[in-house]
Amino acid sequence: MLSHLAGLEEYFGPFRLFGSITLRTMLAAVTAMLIGFALGPRLIRHFRRMKLGHGYVDERTAQLGAAYFDKKHTPTMGGLIIFLSVFGSSVLWAAPNIWVIVSLLVYASLTVPGFRDDYLKVLRRNRAGIAGWEKIAWQSGTTLLALGLLIWHPLSAGKIRELWVPFIKHAAIPVMPWWLLLALLYLWIVGFSNAINLTDGLDGLAVGCTITVAIVFAIMAYLADHVFLSEYLLISHVPGTGELSVICGALIGGCMAFLWFNSHPAEVFMGDTGSLALGGLIGVMAFMIHQPLTLVIAGGVFVMEAMSVILQVGWFKVTRRRCGEGRRLFLMAPVHHHFQKLGWPETKVVLRFWILSLGFALASLASLKLR
């Protein structure tokens, strides 16, 4: 919205600064942080008055002992703090184009099933939450709508069909068939949506790792939009995606504000309201700037958490079928609970996973030059 002020520089010279993506990215981060700090205490007080804590203890995580029981009345739905901060700041500072519209559409759309899931769990005391088919249907509809817009719009119609992979200096598939494009986009949106949801199990863990990934993709979105830098680094040039840097800036600021309230001991939890939507937002942005596989590196912690659950469930079923008794690879999954069962304090698990996330982020940035 405010980016349009750049067109009025003839009336007031400093307005030209609003044309700078770098400046608007920083302002978006600051704005989102201020919105989060302003809304956070008010929403948390409101959640507490409504008693929006889970009020029950999951049978699996109950094994973690008294530390977990202390959290059962901590309010959830804190993802609303992030959503309002990021969405409001993005609308204010990002120049609207197809990449921005699709990103915010996916983010807003996936906030709905997450909010409904939390609502059913904490207000209706329905431990199962939203039905699995309903969540899949909503995620599928969001993916189809996003893909339809990207294929329809002339700015994105050609570019979205390219598939780029790390360490290769040209498109691995110049023109993807629509069915492959749909399958990959669905996998990235839904896959990372669920991966962040699984990671959100300790105070500050998911949101801290999200910040490092957002920093990486703020840089990558800027590089993809820059003609000379993208040519120098031998990466795909995608005009207009620089505006996604602004959204990433808002995401960084919103997550930093939320982390203020979510740090141990947490005053509020993100809940599915935040985790499902954040994963979808990051997944679709990575796809649009032609760095989907780089997200697997940058989001290594999310991938690690999701894989631990897949391996745990898979190994349990295989051993039960073969041996008559299911066995486990980890003491508990997702893997952050495995380390808690080993006796690591919660804060140590979170800090070490943050360190891993930073390492994965640096490795993903290094891949830009290894072509």
C-alpha positions as CSV (number, residue, x, y, z in Angstrom):
1,M,0.0,0.0,0.0
2,L,2.6,2.6,1.1
3,S,4.9,1.5,-1.8
4,H,2.6,3.6,-4.1
5,L,4.0,6.7,-2.4
6,A,7.2,6.2,-4.5
7,G,5.2,7.4,-7.5
8,L,4.7,10.8,-5.7
9,E,8.4,11.6,-5.5
10,E,8.0,14.6,-7.8
11,Y,5.9,16.2,-5.1
12,F,8.1,15.1,-2.2
13,G,11.5,13.8,-3.0
14,P,11.9,11.4,0.1
15,F,8.9,9.4,-1.1
16,R,11.2,7.7,-3.6
17,L,12.6,5.7,-0.6
18,F,9.3,3.8,-0.5
19,G,10.3,2.2,-3.8
20,S,13.2,0.4,-2.1
21,I,12.5,-3.3,-1.3
22,T,15.3,-3.3,1.3
23,L,13.8,-0.4,3.2
24,R,10.3,-1.7,3.1
25,T,11.5,-5.1,4.3
26,M,13.0,-3.5,7.3
27,L,10.0,-1.4,7.9
28,A,7.7,-4.4,7.5
29,A,9.7,-6.2,10.2
30,V,9.5,-3.3,12.6
31,T,5.8,-2.7,11.9
32,A,4.9,-6.4,12.4
33,M,6.9,-6.5,15.6
34,L,5.2,-3.4,17.0
35,I,1.8,-4.8,16.1
36,G,2.7,-8.1,17.8
37,F,3.9,-6.3,21.0
38,A,0.7,-4.2,21.0
39,L,-1.8,-7.0,20.4
40,G,0.0,-9.8,22.3
41,P,-0.8,-8.8,25.9
42,R,-4.4,-7.9,25.0
43,L,-5.1,-11.2,23.2
44,I,-3.4,-13.3,25.9
45,R,-5.6,-11.6,28.5
46,H,-8.6,-12.3,26.4
47,F,-7.6,-16.0,25.8
48,R,-7.1,-16.4,29.6
49,R,-10.6,-14.9,30.3
50,M,-12.1,-17.4,27.8
51,K,-10.0,-20.2,29.4
52,L,-8.5,-21.1,26.0
53,G,-6.0,-23.6,27.4
54,H,-6.3,-27.3,26.4
55,G,-7.4,-28.2,29.9
56,Y,-6.3,-31.8,29.4
57,V,-3.1,-33.7,29.0
58,D,-2.3,-35.8,25.9
59,E,-1.6,-39.4,26.9
60,R,1.8,-39.5,25.1
61,T,3.1,-36.2,26.3
62,A,1.9,-36.9,29.8
63,Q,4.9,-39.2,30.0
64,L,7.1,-36.1,30.1
65,G,6.1,-35.5,33.7
66,A,5.1,-32.5,35.9
67,A,6.7,-30.0,33.6
68,Y,4.1,-30.7,30.9
69,F,1.2,-30.7,33.3
70,D,2.1,-27.1,34.2
71,K,1.3,-26.1,30.6
72,K,-2.2,-27.6,30.3
73,H,-3.9,-24.3,31.1
74,T,-1.6,-22.0,29.0
75,P,-3.8,-20.4,26.4
76,T,-3.4,-21.4,22.8
77,M,-4.5,-19.8,19.5
78,G,-1.5,-17.5,19.8
79,G,-1.0,-17.9,16.1
80,L,-3.5,-15.1,15.7
81,I,-0.8,-12.7,17.1
82,I,1.5,-13.7,14.3
83,F,-1.2,-13.7,11.6
84,L,-2.5,-10.2,12.4
85,S,1.1,-8.9,12.7
86,V,2.3,-10.4,9.4
87,F,-0.8,-9.9,7.4
88,G,-1.3,-6.3,8.5
89,S,2.3,-5.3,8.0
90,S,2.5,-7.1,4.6
91,V,-0.6,-5.3,3.3
92,L,0.9,-2.0,4.4
93,W,4.4,-2.4,3.0
94,A,4.4,-4.9,0.1
95,A,3.5,-3.8,-3.4
96,P,0.7,-6.0,-4.6
97,N,1.5,-8.5,-7.4
98,I,0.6,-12.1,-8.1
99,W,3.3,-13.5,-5.8
100,V,2.2,-11.4,-2.9
101,I,-1.5,-12.1,-3.4
102,V,-1.0,-15.9,-3.6
103,S,1.3,-15.9,-0.5
104,L,-1.2,-14.0,1.6
105,L,-4.1,-16.0,0.2
106,V,-2.4,-19.3,1.2
107,Y,-1.5,-17.8,4.6
108,A,-5.0,-16.6,5.4
109,S,-6.7,-19.7,4.0
110,L,-4.7,-22.1,6.1
111,T,-5.2,-20.0,9.2
112,V,-8.9,-21.0,9.0
113,P,-8.6,-24.8,9.5
114,G,-5.9,-24.2,12.2
115,F,-8.2,-21.8,14.0
116,R,-11.1,-24.2,13.7
117,D,-9.0,-27.1,15.0
118,D,-7.9,-25.1,18.1
119,Y,-11.5,-23.8,18.6
120,L,-12.9,-27.4,18.7
121,K,-10.1,-28.5,21.1
122,V,-10.2,-25.7,23.6
123,L,-13.8,-24.4,23.6
124,R,-15.7,-27.5,22.6
125,R,-13.3,-29.8,24.5
126,N,-13.1,-32.0,21.4
127,R,-9.6,-33.7,21.8
128,A,-9.7,-34.9,18.2
129,G,-10.2,-31.4,16.8
130,I,-10.9,-30.9,13.1
131,A,-11.6,-34.1,11.1
132,G,-8.7,-35.3,9.0
133,W,-10.7,-35.2,5.8
134,E,-11.8,-31.6,6.5
135,K,-8.2,-30.5,7.0
136,I,-7.0,-32.3,3.8
137,A,-10.0,-30.9,1.8
138,W,-9.1,-27.3,3.0
139,Q,-5.4,-27.7,2.2
140,S,-6.3,-29.2,-1.2
141,G,-8.7,-26.4,-2.1
142,T,-6.1,-23.8,-1.1
143,T,-3.4,-25.5,-3.3
144,L,-5.8,-25.7,-6.3
145,L,-6.8,-22.0,-5.9
146,A,-3.1,-20.9,-5.5
147,L,-2.1,-22.9,-8.6
148,G,-5.0,-21.7,-10.6
149,L,-4.0,-18.1,-10.0
150,L,-0.4,-18.7,-10.7
151,I,-1.1,-20.4,-14.0
152,W,-3.7,-17.8,-15.0
153,H,-1.6,-14.7,-14.4
154,P,0.8,-13.7,-17.2
155,L,3.6,-12.7,-14.8
156,S,3.7,-16.2,-13.2
157,A,2.2,-18.5,-15.8
158,G,5.5,-19.4,-17.5
159,K,7.9,-19.1,-14.5
160,I,5.8,-21.3,-12.1
161,R,6.3,-24.3,-14.5
162,E,10.1,-24.3,-14.0
163,L,11.7,-26.7,-11.6
164,W,15.0,-25.7,-10.1
165,V,17.2,-27.8,-7.8
166,P,20.2,-26.8,-5.8
167,F,23.7,-27.1,-7.3
168,I,22.5,-27.0,-10.9
169,K,22.8,-23.8,-12.9
170,H,19.7,-24.3,-15.1
171,A,16.2,-25.5,-14.7
172,A,16.0,-29.2,-14.2
173,I,12.6,-29.2,-15.8
174,P,12.0,-26.1,-18.0
175,V,8.2,-26.8,-18.4
176,M,6.6,-29.1,-15.8
177,P,3.3,-30.8,-16.8
178,W,0.4,-29.5,-14.8
179,W,-0.1,-32.7,-12.8
180,L,3.5,-32.7,-11.6
181,L,3.3,-29.0,-10.8
182,L,0.1,-29.7,-8.7
183,A,1.6,-32.6,-6.9
184,L,4.8,-30.8,-6.0
185,L,3.0,-27.6,-4.9
186,Y,0.6,-29.7,-2.8
187,L,3.5,-31.6,-1.2
188,W,5.4,-28.4,-0.3
189,I,2.3,-26.6,1.1
190,V,0.9,-29.5,3.0
191,G,4.2,-31.1,3.9
192,F,5.7,-28.0,5.6
193,S,2.4,-27.1,7.1
194,N,2.3,-30.4,8.9
195,A,6.1,-30.3,9.6
196,I,5.9,-27.0,11.5
197,N,2.8,-28.3,13.3
198,L,4.8,-31.3,14.5
199,T,7.7,-29.0,15.6
200,D,5.5,-26.8,17.7
201,G,5.8,-28.9,20.9
202,L,8.2,-26.9,23.1
203,D,8.3,-23.2,24.1
204,G,9.8,-21.1,21.3
205,L,11.0,-24.1,19.2
206,A,8.9,-23.8,16.1
207,V,8.7,-20.0,16.0
208,G,12.5,-19.6,16.5
209,C,13.3,-22.0,13.7
210,T,10.7,-20.2,11.5
211,I,12.6,-16.9,12.0
212,T,15.9,-18.4,10.6
213,V,14.1,-19.8,7.6
214,A,12.3,-16.5,6.9
215,I,15.7,-14.7,7.0
216,V,17.0,-17.1,4.3
217,F,14.0,-16.7,2.0
218,A,14.0,-12.9,2.5
219,I,17.5,-13.0,1.0
220,M,16.6,-15.5,-1.7
221,A,13.5,-13.7,-2.8
222,Y,15.5,-10.5,-3.2
223,L,18.2,-12.3,-5.2
224,A,15.6,-14.0,-7.5
225,D,14.1,-10.6,-8.4
226,H,17.5,-9.0,-9.1
227,V,18.6,-9.4,-12.7
228,F,22.4,-9.1,-12.2
229,L,22.6,-10.9,-8.9
230,S,20.5,-13.8,-10.1
231,E,22.7,-14.0,-13.2
232,Y,25.9,-13.9,-11.2
233,L,24.7,-16.7,-8.8
234,L,23.3,-18.7,-11.7
235,I,19.9,-18.9,-10.1
236,S,16.4,-18.4,-11.6
237,H,15.4,-14.8,-12.3
238,V,11.7,-14.4,-11.2
239,P,10.6,-10.8,-11.7
240,G,8.4,-9.4,-9.0
241,T,9.4,-11.9,-6.2
242,G,11.4,-9.2,-4.5
243,E,8.1,-8.2,-2.8
244,L,8.2,-11.6,-1.0
245,S,11.2,-10.2,0.9
246,V,8.8,-7.7,2.4
247,I,6.5,-10.5,3.5
248,C,9.4,-12.4,4.9
249,G,10.4,-9.2,6.8
250,A,7.0,-9.0,8.2
251,L,7.2,-12.7,9.1
252,I,10.4,-12.2,10.9
253,G,9.1,-9.3,12.9
254,G,5.8,-11.0,13.8
255,C,7.6,-14.2,14.9
256,M,10.0,-12.2,17.0
257,A,7.1,-10.5,18.8
258,F,5.4,-13.8,19.3
259,L,8.6,-15.4,20.6
260,W,8.7,-12.7,23.3
261,F,5.5,-14.2,24.7
262,N,6.2,-17.8,23.7
263,S,9.7,-18.1,25.3
264,H,10.0,-20.4,28.2
265,P,7.9,-20.5,30.3
266,A,5.4,-19.7,27.6
267,E,2.5,-17.3,28.2
268,V,0.7,-18.5,25.1
269,F,1.0,-21.3,22.5
270,M,1.0,-20.9,18.8
271,G,-1.5,-23.7,18.2
272,D,-2.6,-25.0,14.9
273,T,-3.8,-21.5,14.2
274,G,-0.2,-20.5,13.6
275,S,1.7,-23.6,12.7
276,L,-0.4,-24.9,9.8
277,A,-0.5,-21.4,8.1
278,L,3.2,-20.7,8.7
279,G,4.2,-23.9,7.0
280,G,2.0,-23.3,4.0
281,L,3.3,-19.7,3.6
282,I,6.9,-20.7,3.7
283,G,6.2,-23.7,1.4
284,V,4.5,-21.6,-1.3
285,M,7.0,-18.8,-1.2
286,A,9.9,-21.3,-1.6
287,F,8.1,-22.8,-4.6
288,M,7.5,-19.4,-6.3
289,I,11.1,-18.2,-6.1
290,H,12.3,-21.6,-7.5
291,Q,13.9,-22.8,-4.3
292,P,11.7,-25.6,-3.1
293,L,14.5,-28.1,-2.5
294,T,16.5,-25.4,-0.8
295,L,13.7,-25.2,1.7
296,V,14.4,-28.8,2.6
297,I,17.9,-27.7,3.6
298,A,17.0,-24.4,5.3
299,G,14.0,-26.0,7.1
300,G,16.1,-29.0,8.1
301,V,14.8,-29.0,11.7
302,F,11.2,-29.2,10.3
303,V,12.1,-32.0,8.0
304,M,13.9,-33.8,10.8
305,E,10.9,-33.5,13.1
306,A,8.5,-34.8,10.4
307,M,10.8,-37.7,9.4
308,S,11.1,-38.8,13.0
309,V,7.3,-39.2,13.2
310,I,7.2,-41.0,9.9
311,L,10.0,-43.4,10.8
312,Q,8.6,-44.0,14.3
313,V,5.2,-44.9,13.0
314,G,6.6,-46.9,10.0
315,W,9.0,-48.9,12.1
316,F,6.4,-49.6,14.8
317,K,4.0,-51.0,12.1
318,V,6.7,-53.1,10.4
319,T,8.0,-54.7,13.6
320,R,4.4,-55.3,14.9
321,R,3.6,-57.1,11.7
322,R,6.8,-59.2,11.6
323,C,7.5,-59.8,15.3
324,G,4.0,-59.4,16.8
325,E,5.2,-56.5,19.0
326,G,5.7,-53.0,17.8
327,R,9.1,-51.4,18.5
328,R,10.2,-47.8,18.5
329,L,13.2,-46.1,16.9
330,F,13.0,-43.2,19.3
331,L,12.0,-43.0,22.9
332,M,9.3,-40.6,21.8
333,A,8.4,-38.7,18.6
334,P,8.6,-36.0,17.3
335,V,12.3,-36.2,18.0
336,H,12.5,-33.2,20.4
337,H,10.5,-35.3,22.9
338,H,13.1,-38.0,22.5
339,F,15.8,-35.7,23.9
340,Q,13.5,-34.7,26.7
341,K,13.1,-38.4,27.6
342,L,16.9,-38.6,27.6
343,G,16.9,-36.0,30.4
344,W,17.6,-32.8,28.5
345,P,15.9,-29.7,30.0
346,E,13.4,-28.1,27.6
347,T,15.5,-25.0,27.2
348,K,18.5,-27.0,26.2
349,V,16.6,-28.9,23.6
350,V,15.2,-25.6,22.1
351,L,18.5,-23.8,22.1
352,R,20.3,-26.7,20.4
353,F,17.6,-27.0,17.8
354,W,17.9,-23.3,17.2
355,I,21.6,-23.8,16.6
356,L,20.8,-26.6,14.2
357,S,18.3,-24.4,12.4
358,L,20.9,-21.7,12.0
359,G,23.4,-24.2,10.6
360,F,20.9,-25.5,8.1
361,A,20.1,-21.8,7.1
362,L,23.8,-21.1,6.5
363,A,24.1,-24.3,4.5
364,S,21.2,-23.3,2.3
365,L,22.7,-19.9,1.6
366,A,26.0,-21.6,0.7
367,S,24.2,-23.7,-1.9
368,L,23.5,-20.5,-3.9
369,K,27.2,-20.3,-4.9
370,L,27.8,-24.1,-5.4
371,R,26.5,-24.4,-9.0
